[in-house]
Amino acid sequence: MSTEQYYDVIRAPVITEKATMASENNQVVFRVAIDADKKVIKEAVEALFDVKVKAVNTLRRKGKTKRFRGIPGRQNEMKKAIVTLEDGHSIDVTTGL
């Protein structure tokens, strides 16, 4: 795969309190493409960040109907990947690529 295709798989890092706590266990959380599987996510992270990946766990959040100022709307469906890195490897998501 080319670098552009890897950027299509890895959309953005997730910067939340829970994701920050996971970084203490050598894990990084990314928003990924809905149709990406674990093998492709592992390839993309290893190629883009030059690290060794131990495991990839994924989860899908279904889009929800919410109300904003009384107007009903719909949140988008999204997929997240929790990437566990090998010992000695790390990714600093605050600096960007």
C-alpha positions in Angstrom: 0.0 0.0 0.0 1.1 3.6 -0.6 1.4 6.2 2.1 -1.8 8.0 1.0 -3.7 4.8 1.4 -2.4 4.4 5.0 -3.6 8.0 5.7 -7.0 6.9 4.5 -7.0 4.0 7.0 -5.7 6.0 10.0 -8.0 9.1 10.3 -7.0 10.8 13.6 -5.7 10.0 17.0 -8.2 10.1 19.9 -7.3 12.5 22.6 -9.5 11.8 25.6 -8.9 11.2 29.3 -9.5 7.4 28.8 -7.1 7.3 25.8 -4.5 9.2 27.8 -4.8 6.6 30.6 -4.3 3.8 28.0 -1.0 5.4 26.9 0.4 4.5 30.3 0.0 0.8 29.2 1.8 1.4 25.9 -1.5 1.7 23.9 -2.6 4.4 21.4 -6.1 5.0 20.2 -7.0 6.0 16.6 -10.1 6.8 14.6 -10.0 4.5 11.6 -11.9 3.9 8.4 -15.2 1.9 8.9 -14.1 -0.8 6.5 -10.5 -1.2 7.8 -9.6 -4.6 9.4 -7.0 -5.3 12.0 -4.4 -6.5 9.6 -4.6 -3.3 7.5 -4.6 -1.1 10.7 -1.4 -2.8 11.9 0.3 -2.3 8.6 -0.6 1.4 8.5 0.5 2.1 12.0 3.8 0.3 11.5 4.5 2.1 8.2 3.5 5.6 9.3 5.0 5.7 12.8 7.9 3.2 12.4 7.0 1.2 15.4 6.3 -2.5 16.2 2.7 -3.4 16.9 1.8 -6.2 19.4 -2.0 -6.2 19.0 -4.9 -4.3 17.6 -8.4 -4.2 19.1 -11.2 -2.5 17.3 -14.7 -1.2 18.2 -17.5 0.4 16.3 -19.8 3.0 17.6 -23.2 3.1 16.0 -24.5 6.5 14.9 -27.0 7.9 17.4 -29.9 10.3 17.1 -29.5 13.3 19.3 -31.2 16.7 19.7 -29.3 20.0 19.5 -31.4 23.1 20.5 -34.5 21.1 19.9 -33.6 20.1 16.4 -33.1 16.3 15.9 -29.8 15.3 14.3 -27.7 12.2 13.8 -24.1 11.5 14.9 -21.9 9.6 12.5 -21.0 6.0 12.9 -17.3 5.6 13.7 -14.7 2.9 14.3 -11.8 3.1 16.8 -8.7 1.0 17.0 -6.8 0.5 20.3 -3.2 -0.3 19.2 -0.9 -2.0 21.7 2.8 -1.4 21.0 5.8 -3.6 21.7 8.0 -2.7 24.7 10.4 0.1 23.9 8.2 1.7 21.2 6.1 4.7 21.6 4.0 7.2 19.6 3.7 10.9 20.6 0.3 11.8 19.1 0.5 15.4 20.2 3.3 16.3 17.7 1.5 15.0 14.6 3.2 13.6 11.6 
